[in-house]
Amino acid sequence: MGGGARGLRAHPLCSRRVRFGVSRLTRTDRRVHAAERGSYGGRSLDRAANCARTLRFDWSPLTLPGLAAHLTQLACLPGLIRYLTRLPRTNVPLTERPAGRMIAEHLSCRRWGVPRFRLAQGVLHLPPDFSTYARGKSRQAMRTNVRRARARGFRCRHETVTDWKPSELRGHPGNRGLAQAAATEHWWVLDRDGARVGDAWLTVDEDCALLHSLASSEQDVRWLLHTEIVQRLCGSDCRMLLTNSHDAPLLAPGQRHFQHMLGYSVARLRPQSSGRAVPRPIDPPFYRHQGAARPASRMASSAAAAASASSTAGSTAGAPASRPAAPRA
């Protein structure tokens, strides 16, 4: 090391420099840490999940140790709120089609006045090419489990069910509070004997899709089913996949790990209507200069407008002036 770099040493795990025992984060580390705020596997999500799951699901034991655990998690409540407020925001474009209205109704559901599916949801951003999604070290577990499932003879099938909406019966797929019906894809997996071992329901809008449910009774089937759905969405114009599940801090550790391995990220969802009015066409600045040539269509329209204006002016000049109206008695 040179004389100017004396006292500096590179951190073995990141681009952090340490000078005389005092560490500081570089700009790259700040960007990485900002991205990790919305990712699975971070300590902030684990702490938020411990607090949220304890306060939401573990109110049954009223013993002294149970009350002590709840008081401890209540002390961590500011950390949970800070985690939710620092999550990145993601716009969800939705159309006025039945599928878009169903997804919008799903995202508008509330419990105790709090949005159920928008504060910290898992979002899978889909690339245009499926090979881009499937490559890389982070997808090694997915490729291994899908290869194992296909070696066992599992195969996927799907069909479109028109005017489908979730049933009000408990245990049926989808959000039972939805009233909007839409065309929904039903996916299932068959084994070598033709028995059904996996099932999923998917509603696809123009830019966004909602996975209502995904269940399997055999190992590796859920990996194959989800991968086939992602491959189908990558081939279309859909660029975002949402799930009908709790917010990330309320998910079980196994579900969080499964979404982490599949490439999901945590974000605050903001539904937006993609139906916009077509703007009025205007001339670009280049065509506004004098002497600049316009396209043929615009030249024809301008010539027609000029001809109509000249004919109107001629007829007005040749017509006699009208007499003023006589005043009333």
C-alpha positions as CSV (number, residue, x, y, z in Angstrom):
1,M,0.0,0.0,0.0
2,G,1.2,3.5,-0.8
3,G,1.9,6.3,1.7
4,G,-1.5,8.0,1.0
5,A,-3.4,4.8,1.8
6,R,-1.6,4.1,5.1
7,G,-3.9,3.2,7.9
8,L,-6.7,2.1,5.4
9,R,-7.7,-1.5,4.9
10,A,-10.5,-3.0,2.8
11,H,-13.2,-4.8,4.7
12,P,-13.4,-8.5,3.6
13,L,-17.2,-8.6,3.2
14,C,-18.0,-5.2,1.6
15,S,-16.5,-2.0,0.2
16,R,-16.2,-0.5,3.7
17,R,-13.0,1.3,4.6
18,V,-11.7,1.3,8.2
19,R,-9.4,4.1,9.3
20,F,-7.8,3.7,12.7
21,G,-10.7,1.6,13.9
22,V,-13.5,3.9,12.7
23,S,-15.6,2.5,9.9
24,R,-17.6,4.5,7.3
25,L,-19.9,3.3,4.6
26,T,-19.2,4.2,1.0
27,R,-21.8,5.3,-1.5
28,T,-22.1,1.7,-2.9
29,D,-22.8,0.4,0.6
30,R,-25.6,2.9,1.1
31,R,-27.3,1.9,-2.1
32,V,-27.0,-1.8,-1.2
33,H,-28.4,-1.2,2.3
34,A,-31.2,0.9,0.8
35,A,-32.1,-2.0,-1.5
36,E,-31.9,-4.5,1.3
37,R,-34.6,-2.7,3.2
38,G,-37.2,-4.2,0.9
39,S,-35.6,-7.7,0.6
40,Y,-36.1,-10.9,2.4
41,G,-33.4,-12.4,4.7
42,G,-32.5,-9.1,6.4
43,R,-32.3,-8.6,10.2
44,S,-34.8,-5.7,10.0
45,L,-37.5,-8.0,8.5
46,D,-36.8,-10.7,11.1
47,R,-37.2,-8.3,14.0
48,A,-40.4,-6.8,12.4
49,A,-41.7,-10.3,11.9
50,N,-41.1,-11.3,15.5
51,C,-43.0,-8.3,16.7
52,A,-45.8,-8.5,14.2
53,R,-46.5,-12.2,14.6
54,T,-46.4,-12.1,18.4
55,L,-48.9,-9.2,18.5
56,R,-51.1,-10.6,15.8
57,F,-51.3,-14.4,16.5
58,D,-50.0,-15.1,20.0
59,W,-52.6,-13.6,22.3
60,S,-54.0,-16.9,23.5
61,P,-51.6,-17.6,26.3
62,L,-52.4,-15.4,29.3
63,T,-49.7,-16.7,31.5
64,L,-47.1,-14.5,33.1
65,P,-44.3,-15.5,30.7
66,G,-46.7,-14.9,27.8
67,L,-47.5,-11.4,29.0
68,A,-43.8,-10.7,29.5
69,A,-43.2,-11.7,25.9
70,H,-46.0,-9.4,24.6
71,L,-44.6,-6.5,26.6
72,T,-41.2,-7.1,25.1
73,Q,-42.6,-7.1,21.6
74,L,-44.6,-3.9,22.4
75,A,-41.3,-2.3,23.1
76,C,-40.3,-3.3,19.6
77,L,-43.4,-1.7,18.0
78,P,-41.6,1.5,17.0
79,G,-39.1,-0.6,15.1
80,L,-41.9,-2.3,13.2
81,I,-43.5,1.0,12.3
82,R,-40.1,2.3,11.2
83,Y,-39.6,-0.7,9.0
84,L,-43.0,-0.3,7.3
85,T,-42.4,3.4,6.6
86,R,-39.0,2.9,5.1
87,L,-40.1,0.3,2.6
88,P,-39.9,1.3,-1.1
89,R,-43.2,2.1,-2.8
90,T,-44.3,0.2,-6.0
91,N,-47.0,1.4,-8.3
92,V,-49.5,-1.3,-9.4
93,P,-50.9,-0.4,-12.8
94,L,-54.5,-1.7,-13.2
95,T,-56.9,-1.4,-16.1
96,E,-60.7,-1.1,-16.1
97,R,-61.1,-4.7,-17.2
98,P,-62.7,-7.3,-14.9
99,A,-59.3,-8.7,-13.9
100,G,-58.0,-5.2,-13.1
101,R,-61.1,-4.4,-11.0
102,M,-60.7,-7.7,-9.1
103,I,-57.1,-7.0,-8.2
104,A,-58.1,-3.4,-7.2
105,E,-60.8,-4.7,-5.0
106,H,-58.3,-7.2,-3.4
107,L,-55.8,-4.4,-2.7
108,S,-58.6,-2.2,-1.2
109,C,-59.5,-4.7,1.5
110,R,-59.0,-3.5,5.1
111,R,-59.1,-4.9,8.6
112,W,-59.6,-2.6,11.6
113,G,-59.2,0.3,9.2
114,V,-55.7,-0.9,8.1
115,P,-54.9,-2.1,4.5
116,R,-54.4,-5.9,4.5
117,F,-52.5,-6.3,1.3
118,R,-50.6,-3.1,0.7
119,L,-48.3,-2.2,3.6
120,A,-45.5,-4.8,3.1
121,Q,-46.4,-7.2,0.3
122,G,-44.1,-9.6,-1.6
123,V,-43.8,-8.5,-5.2
124,L,-42.1,-10.4,-8.0
125,H,-40.9,-8.1,-10.8
126,L,-40.9,-10.1,-14.1
127,P,-38.4,-9.6,-16.8
128,P,-39.4,-9.8,-20.5
129,D,-37.3,-13.0,-20.9
130,F,-37.8,-16.1,-18.7
131,S,-34.1,-17.1,-19.1
132,T,-33.1,-13.8,-17.4
133,Y,-35.3,-14.7,-14.4
134,A,-34.0,-18.3,-14.1
135,R,-30.3,-17.6,-14.4
136,G,-27.9,-16.8,-11.6
137,K,-26.8,-18.2,-8.3
138,S,-29.9,-17.0,-6.5
139,R,-32.1,-19.2,-8.6
140,Q,-30.0,-22.4,-8.0
141,A,-32.5,-23.8,-5.5
142,M,-35.4,-23.2,-7.9
143,R,-33.7,-24.9,-10.8
144,T,-32.7,-27.9,-8.7
145,N,-36.2,-28.4,-7.3
146,V,-37.9,-28.0,-10.7
147,R,-35.4,-30.5,-12.3
148,R,-36.2,-32.9,-9.5
149,A,-40.0,-32.5,-9.9
150,R,-39.8,-33.1,-13.7
151,A,-37.6,-36.2,-13.1
152,R,-40.4,-37.6,-10.9
153,G,-42.9,-37.3,-13.8
154,F,-44.9,-34.3,-12.6
155,R,-46.5,-32.2,-15.3
156,C,-48.5,-28.9,-15.3
157,R,-51.8,-28.2,-17.0
158,H,-54.0,-25.1,-16.9
159,E,-57.3,-23.8,-18.3
160,T,-59.2,-20.5,-18.1
161,V,-62.4,-20.3,-16.0
162,T,-64.7,-17.4,-17.1
163,D,-66.4,-15.3,-14.5
164,W,-64.6,-16.9,-11.6
165,K,-64.6,-15.4,-8.1
166,P,-63.6,-16.8,-4.7
167,S,-66.1,-18.8,-2.8
168,E,-67.4,-17.7,0.5
169,L,-66.7,-21.2,2.0
170,R,-63.7,-21.5,4.2
171,G,-60.8,-23.4,2.7
172,H,-61.6,-22.4,-0.9
173,P,-58.9,-20.6,-2.8
174,G,-58.8,-16.8,-3.0
175,N,-59.9,-13.9,-0.9
176,R,-63.4,-14.6,0.3
177,G,-64.4,-10.9,0.5
178,L,-64.2,-10.3,-3.3
179,A,-67.4,-9.6,-5.2
180,Q,-65.9,-8.9,-8.7
181,A,-65.8,-11.9,-11.1
182,A,-63.2,-12.2,-13.8
183,A,-61.6,-14.7,-16.1
184,T,-59.1,-16.7,-14.0
185,E,-56.5,-19.3,-14.9
186,H,-56.7,-22.6,-13.0
187,W,-53.4,-24.5,-12.8
188,W,-52.8,-28.0,-11.5
189,V,-50.1,-30.6,-11.4
190,L,-50.5,-34.3,-12.2
191,D,-48.2,-37.2,-11.2
192,R,-47.4,-40.3,-13.3
193,D,-50.7,-41.9,-12.3
194,G,-52.8,-38.9,-13.2
195,A,-53.5,-37.9,-9.6
196,R,-53.7,-34.2,-8.9
197,V,-50.9,-33.1,-6.5
198,G,-50.9,-29.3,-6.9
199,D,-53.3,-26.5,-7.5
200,A,-53.2,-22.8,-8.2
201,W,-55.5,-19.9,-9.2
202,L,-54.2,-16.9,-11.2
203,T,-55.9,-13.7,-12.4
204,V,-53.9,-11.8,-15.1
205,D,-54.4,-8.2,-15.9
206,E,-52.5,-6.3,-18.6
207,D,-49.5,-5.4,-16.5
208,C,-50.1,-7.2,-13.2
209,A,-51.2,-10.6,-12.1
210,L,-52.6,-11.9,-8.7
211,L,-51.8,-15.4,-7.5
212,H,-54.9,-16.3,-5.4
213,S,-53.6,-19.5,-4.0
214,L,-50.8,-22.1,-4.5
215,A,-51.0,-25.5,-2.7
216,S,-49.3,-28.9,-3.2
217,S,-49.3,-32.2,-1.5
218,E,-45.9,-33.5,-2.8
219,Q,-42.4,-32.2,-2.4
220,D,-41.0,-30.0,-5.1
221,V,-44.4,-29.6,-6.7
222,R,-44.8,-26.0,-5.6
223,W,-41.5,-25.0,-7.2
224,L,-42.6,-26.5,-10.5
225,L,-46.0,-24.9,-10.4
226,H,-44.7,-21.4,-9.6
227,T,-42.0,-21.7,-12.2
228,E,-44.5,-22.6,-14.9
229,I,-46.7,-19.7,-14.0
230,V,-43.7,-17.3,-14.1
231,Q,-42.7,-18.6,-17.5
232,R,-46.2,-18.0,-18.8
233,L,-46.3,-14.4,-17.5
234,C,-42.8,-13.6,-18.9
235,G,-44.1,-14.5,-22.3
236,S,-46.9,-11.9,-22.1
237,D,-46.8,-8.2,-21.3
238,C,-47.3,-8.8,-17.5
239,R,-44.4,-7.4,-15.5
240,M,-45.6,-7.9,-11.9
241,L,-46.8,-10.8,-9.8
242,L,-48.7,-10.3,-6.5
243,T,-49.8,-13.0,-4.0
244,N,-52.9,-13.3,-1.9
245,S,-51.0,-13.6,1.4
246,H,-50.3,-11.7,4.6
247,D,-47.8,-8.9,4.7
248,A,-44.2,-10.1,4.9
249,P,-43.8,-9.5,8.7
250,L,-46.9,-11.7,9.3
251,L,-45.7,-14.6,7.1
252,A,-44.3,-17.8,8.6
253,P,-40.5,-18.2,8.3
254,G,-40.9,-21.0,5.7
255,Q,-43.1,-18.8,3.5
256,R,-40.7,-15.9,3.7
257,H,-37.8,-18.2,2.7
258,F,-39.8,-19.6,-0.2
259,Q,-40.5,-16.1,-1.6
260,H,-36.9,-15.1,-1.0
261,M,-35.7,-18.0,-3.1
262,L,-38.1,-17.2,-5.9
263,G,-36.9,-13.6,-6.1
264,Y,-39.7,-11.6,-4.4
265,S,-39.0,-8.3,-2.7
266,V,-41.0,-6.4,-0.1
267,A,-42.7,-3.1,-1.0
268,R,-45.6,-0.9,-0.2
269,L,-48.2,-1.2,-3.0
270,R,-49.9,1.8,-4.5
271,P,-52.7,0.9,-7.0
272,Q,-52.9,3.2,-10.0
273,S,-55.4,3.2,-12.9
274,S,-53.6,2.8,-16.2
275,G,-56.5,4.2,-18.2
276,R,-55.4,7.7,-19.3
277,A,-56.9,10.1,-21.8
278,V,-55.1,10.4,-25.1
279,P,-53.2,13.7,-25.2
280,R,-54.1,16.2,-28.0
281,P,-51.4,16.0,-30.7
282,I,-49.3,19.1,-31.1
283,D,-46.4,20.0,-33.4
284,P,-43.0,19.2,-32.0
285,P,-40.7,22.3,-31.5
286,F,-38.8,21.4,-34.7
287,Y,-41.9,21.9,-36.8
288,R,-42.8,25.2,-35.2
289,H,-39.8,27.0,-36.8
290,Q,-40.4,28.9,-39.9
291,G,-39.2,27.2,-43.0
292,A,-39.1,23.7,-41.4
293,A,-40.7,21.0,-43.4
294,R,-43.7,19.1,-42.0
295,P,-44.8,15.6,-42.6
296,A,-47.0,15.0,-45.6
297,S,-50.1,14.3,-43.6
298,R,-49.7,17.6,-41.6
299,M,-48.9,19.5,-44.8
300,A,-52.1,18.2,-46.4
301,S,-54.2,19.1,-43.3
302,S,-52.6,22.6,-43.1
303,A,-53.3,23.2,-46.8
304,A,-56.9,22.1,-46.4
305,A,-57.3,24.4,-43.4
306,A,-55.8,27.3,-45.3
307,A,-58.1,26.7,-48.3
308,S,-61.2,26.6,-46.1
309,A,-60.1,29.8,-44.3
310,S,-59.6,31.7,-47.6
311,S,-62.9,30.5,-49.0
312,T,-64.7,31.7,-45.8
313,A,-62.9,35.1,-46.0
314,G,-64.0,35.5,-49.7
315,S,-67.6,34.7,-49.0
316,T,-67.6,37.1,-46.1
317,A,-66.1,39.9,-48.1
318,G,-68.6,39.5,-51.0
319,A,-71.7,39.3,-48.8
320,P,-73.5,42.6,-48.1
321,A,-73.3,44.0,-44.6
322,S,-76.2,43.3,-42.5
323,R,-78.4,46.2,-41.3
324,P,-78.5,46.8,-37.6
325,A,-81.7,45.8,-35.8
326,A,-84.3,48.6,-35.3
327,P,-84.8,49.6,-31.8
328,R,-87.9,48.6,-30.0
329,A,-90.7,51.1,-29.4
